[in-house]
C-alpha cells in the first residue's frame, strides 16, 4: 500500500490505543495523518475485495457457467472510521454501519435499481424467487426482484457487551433506542434519537427534542415491532444444539468470532 503517493506520512499499524477508552468525544483522537492512513487502509481492503470478485466473475465467464449462475454480493455491516468517535462496528446503528451493498445478478434479467430500502432478511426470499422456489412462510423479508416491492419499516439492532440499541427507519424518519439501564461499554448519551434522513442523510442532527409528534409515532412503531419479534422468537423455540470440531473453532478464533476477546477487548 503506497500511502505516500496519497500525501500520507503515517505508518501507524495499531489503532487499538485510540479505541480503548469508552466513547471518544472528538471525531478522531489521533493525528490527522493517522486518520488519513486509516482511510487508505480501508480503501485498500475494498480494492482487494473488488479484485477477488472480478476474478470470480471472470472465472464464471471462462467456465461457461455465468449465464446459469446467480451472483449475490452483500455484507453483514459497514465499518466506522471515527465518524462519531468509534472504530470498526458493533457500537452504534448509524449510517456508516447500516448502509451496505446489495448487488444481485440474475441471468436473463436486465439491470435495474430497487428504490425501496432493503434489509438483510430480504436476501433469502430474493434468492429463492430468482431460482423459482417459494419462500418459507416464516420469512419476514421481501422478494426485491418483484415488480412492486412493498415499503416496510427497516429494523436494525446490536445487542452485546459493547452496545444494546435498536433502530427503525420508516420512510424518511429513523429512530434509535437504547435502554438507559443497559450495562454496556459504549453507552449512548440519550435514550431516544430521531433523524430526518431526507434532510440529514448523515444523521448528524438529533431531532428528538424538537419533532415530538414523529418521535412519538416512531416510538410506538418500534415498541410494537419489538413485541412482534419477541413473539416470533418464542414461537421458534430453543435453537438446536451441536458440536463444533476443533478445526472449525480454530478458524472462528482466527476470524475473531471464537468467543474470546476481539480488538476492542470485548467478547464477540
Secondary structure, DSSP 8 states (H G I E B T S, - for coil): ---GGGT--------GGGTSSS--SSS-SS-HHHHHHHHHHHHHHHHHHHHHHHHHHHHHHHTT-GGG--EEEE-S---EESSSS-EESSS--SHHHH---EEEE-TT-------S---THHHHHHHHHHTT----TT-----TTSSS-----EEEEEESSS-EEEEEEETTEEEEE--TT---SS--S-SEEEEETTT-TT-----TTT-HHHHHHHHHHHHHHHHHHHHHHHHH-S-------HHHHHHHHHHT-SSSB-TTS-B-
